[in-house]
Amino acid sequence: MKILILGASQVGISIAEVLVGEENDVTIVDVNNSTLQQLQNRLDIRTVAGNAAHPSVLRAAGAEDASLILAVTNNDEVNLVACQIAEAFFSTPTKIARLRSKEYLNNDALFSSESGFHVDVIISPEVIVRDHIIRLIEFQGASQVLDFADGLVQLVGVKAVEGGGLIDCPLSDLKEHMPGVETRVAAIYRDGEVIKPKSETLINTNDEVFFVAARKHIKALMQEMRGKTNKTRRIFIAGGGNIGLNLARELERIGYSVKLIEFDGKRAEAIADMVSKTVVLNGDAADASLLLQENIENADVFVSVTEKDEINILSATLAKRLGAKRVIALVNRPAYVEYLDNKDINVIVSPRVATIGSVLAHIRRGDVVAVHSLRRGKAEAIEAIAHGDENSSKVIGRGVRDIPFPPGTGVGAIVRNSEVIIPNVNTIIEPEDHVIVFMNNKSCISDVEALFQVGVTFI
């Protein structure tokens, strides 16, 4: 697929790295020539220097035959104009724009009419990250909580702890431990290695277990895995940027007690006027005396979402050592994410991993409606819709066992007419089923996509 990425932003570069690895034809447009040169030396891409909102620049980048334009510059207006030009001048099939301003995000009328902006998909990394963190707070002990089928199904990663009800139990005993709860263990990661789940597989302490279930069963499963935990009430947020402010607003609306620490005095004053119940503190989130003064030892969760990775890492680590029960840090640099794994920070949130699924769902072949990266992009889970009939489809009318899925791939759940089905090997795939597929190796994604493509006999 030929794809234009407008803007060598952190989001743009991260997505380019993934797309190039999947053998797409990628061109990046940016005003900074030196940044483009560095990217060209590192990635197999084409680059064009110039304003992404100018027709001549888009034409030079190959917009005339591009299948998708991804406008992710740091300027909302440039992204909107670029998508409008892509539609008017080049009839680009798919146009995705990154937007930050609430003036745009909360105004559907701008995109709903013939005279509105021609944007097919709007992404807001800040909103995606905020929602991701809220799910991590809601589900104590989870490393990832991912939605499928409009939230009917969730895929959750959780570390098994000593004392949990499933420790040293074979997976075949899951139903005995939790009668009436249907679930499927999609993968187990032990000491960095993937363990293929089998009926006799035992869950060990410190295993990271990914399981799939209907949303209504998730909390019960997590309690069985980790034992009973106290309810989360008190939350500290370090950083009053867009993510921190929006996170505080949503958490106070839900009913949590929130304290937000912002280093810049003027910004702290502005935030205080934009929240209702949140306590806003002007200070350094990595100042031990400030944290102790504010009773950090009573914090159920400490979330660090400043714009600097180093501050997030330092403040979260300090908060943990001073008594915060659980700490979450926003970290952009992949090298940092790898290094920090299993250290003092309970959960590392990567904007790159959290955001990229919303883009990949529009690039995958077949009718793939949701894509989520797992294990920092090493594994993937998708939601694909089965179309066609037994003659035109490779999956319809077949039992799960009979579908030629690549090794390391498994069906975690099926949603049929809003009913969640945890399949066994004999479960038959029917037309319009939403099939949630887990892949512990992304290299097989093209083979899985091909299974859900409709053959030429389907009319």
Secondary structure, DSSP 4 states (H G I P E B T S, - for coil): -EEEEE--SHHHHHHHHHHHHTT-EEEEEES-HHHHHHHHHHSS-EEEES-TT-HHHHHHHTGGG-SEEEE--S-HHHHHHHHHHHHHHH--SEEEEE---HHHHT-THHHHSTTS---SEEE-HHHHHHHHHHHHHHSTTEEEEEEEGGGTEEEEEEE--TT-TTBT-BGGGHHHHSTT--EEEEEEEETTEEE---TTPBBPTT-EEEEEEEGGGHHHHHHHHH---PPP-EEEEE--SHHHHHHHHHHHHHT-EEEEEESSHHHHHHHHHH-SSPEEEES-TT-HHHHHHTTGGG-SEEEE--S-HHHHHHHHHHHHHTT-S-EEEE---HHHHHHHTTSS-SEEE-HHHHHHHHHHTTTSSSSEEEEEEETTTTEEEEEEE--S-TTT-SSBT-BGGGS-PPTTEEEEEEEETTEEE---TTPBB-TT-EEEEEES-GGGHHHHHHHTSPPTT--
